Amino acid sequence: MARRCAISGKGPMSGNNVSHAKNRTKRRFLPNLRTVRIMLEDGTTKKIKISASELRTLKKNS
């Protein structure tokens, strides 16, 4: 399973680690994913991975 938000589609980003001597090496910025259960219209539950910022947005709008 990919590290991707099921709602917003956020995924890993790439960038650089920068040392004190300004040496640059590649790194990845991973999204802050949480596994949550959501209730579907037919009464069943399903687990999805969503980002923490999207979870805050859902809680704010509900």
PEHU-V420067 format. One record per residue. N is the residue number from 1. RES is the residue in one small letter. PHI is phi in radians with two decimals (* if undefined). OMEGA is omega in degrees with one decimal (* if undefined). Layout:
n = (N N)
res = (RES RES)
phi = (PHI PHI)
omega = (OMEGA OMEGA)
//
This chain:
n = (1 2 3 4 5 6 7 8 9 10 11 12 13 14 15 16 17 18 19 20 21 22 23 24 25 26 27 28 29 30 31 32 33 34 35 36 37 38 39 40 41 42 43 44 45 46 47 48 49 50 51 52 53 54 55 56 57 58 59 60 61 62)
res = (m a r r c a i s g k g p m s g n n v s h a k n r t k r r f l p n l r t v r i m l e d g t t k k i k i s a s e l r t l k k n s)
phi = (* -1.33 -1.44 -2.47 -1.24 -1.28 -1.76 -1.54 1.43 -1.11 -2.40 -1.14 -1.99 -2.00 -2.87 -2.20 -1.41 -2.11 -1.43 -1.11 -1.54 1.13 -1.32 -2.02 -2.24 -1.22 -2.58 -2.10 -1.78 -1.59 -1.25 -1.48 -1.61 -2.23 -1.65 -2.23 -1.69 -2.09 -1.63 -1.52 -1.13 -1.48 1.66 -1.53 -1.92 -2.48 -1.58 -2.31 -1.76 -2.26 -1.31 -1.12 -1.20 -1.21 -1.11 -1.12 -1.14 -1.12 -1.17 -1.21 -1.50 -1.75)
omega = (-178.2 175.4 -175.3 178.1 -177.2 -176.4 -175.0 -179.5 178.5 178.6 -179.9 173.8 177.9 179.4 -177.5 159.9 -179.8 -179.6 179.5 178.5 179.0 172.2 -176.5 173.9 -175.6 176.3 178.6 172.8 -177.1 177.2 -179.9 -174.1 175.4 175.6 -178.6 174.4 175.4 179.1 178.2 -176.5 -177.8 175.6 179.1 178.3 179.5 177.0 175.5 176.0 177.1 -179.6 -177.3 179.6 177.3 176.6 176.8 179.3 179.0 179.0 -179.8 -175.7 -179.3 *)
//
